[in-house]
């Protein structure tokens, strides 16, 4: 079953701070790692409230992000969004680790010679 994923971006990387991201990736991730209905959105301004609103409006199931304030973390959890925070790495590596069931909060995703290291 596919899950709707939101990732605040800094270029092609997971943004280091949730509240400072003005660009996000949104898409459906299948269990086999295939992505569909993906789009990148540029927001008018960086805003934690705006990102929370977007996540709820888009019915996001999983949020992959860097640092996030506890207030927003708790709110999104209350709204049944699974928050995987403190993730460092590229969007591609984070999605791959999520599809493989190896992505947890605090993951540092580093690729060396084609091997993904650091996913828990």
N, C-alpha and C positions, 0 to 999 in steps of 0.2 A: 504494500500500500504506500502510495506517495505521501510525502509530508511537505507542507509549505514552510520554507525556510527564509529567514531575513538575516542579512549580514551587513552591518554598517561597514563601509569601506574607506580605506585610505589608499588610493590607487588600486592595485590588485590584492592588497593585504587587508586582513581584518583590522578595522580601525582600532588604534590603541585605547581610545576613549569613546564610549557610547554617546555622550552628550556633545561631542565636538564633530561628529560625522555629518557631512552635508551630502553624502552620496551613499546609496544603499543598493545591495543586490537582493532581488526577490525572485524566488522560483520554486518549482516543485522538484523534489528529489525522490526518485524511485529507490526501492530497496537494492536494486542492482547498480546504483550509482548514476543512472541516466538522469539527466536534467531536462525538464521541459518547462514551458511557459516562463522562461527566465526573462528578466528585464532589470536594467539598472536605472535607478531614479536619482536625479539631482534635485535635492531639496532647496527651497528658497533660502533657508538658513539652518544652521546646526541647532538642534533643539531636542532635548531628551523627551519633552512632552510630545513634540511632533512625531518622533520615532515611535513612542508608545501608541499614539493615536493611529499611526500607519499600521503597526503590528496588529492592533485590534480590528481595524477596518478591513484589513486584508486577510483576516482569519489565519494569522501566522501560528504555526504549531511549535516551531523551534527558532530561537534567536541565538545566533553565534556572535559573540562580541568580545571586545577587550574589557577594560575596566568599566563598571557600571555602578552608579550610586545605589545603595541598599534600598532607598525609597522606590526607585524604578524597578529594581530586581523583584522586590516584594509585590509590587503592583502587577507586574507581568505574570508572576507565578500565580497570583490570585485570579488572574484572567485566564489561567490554564495555558500559558505560553511557557514552554520548557526553555529556560535560559542557561546557555552554556557560556559562562563568562571567563574572563582572563585568558582567552585563547590568543595565541600569537602564531601567525603564519599566513599563508596565502588563502584566498577564498577557495581556490581549487583544492588545496590540501585539506582544508577544513571540511569541505563537502565530501571528499573521498573518505576521510576518517569517520565522518558521521554515517555515511552509507555502509561502512564496514563495521559499525558499532563500536568504534575505538575512540570516539571523541568524548572527552569529559571536560568539565571546567578546569582551567589551569593548564591545558595542553599547550605545549610548545612544539610546533610542527616545523621540523627542519628536514629538507630533502638533501640527501647526499648520495651521489652515484645511483639515482633511481630508487633509493630506499627511503621510505618515509620514517623518520625517527621521532620519538618524543610523544606520539599519540598514546594515550593510556587505554 
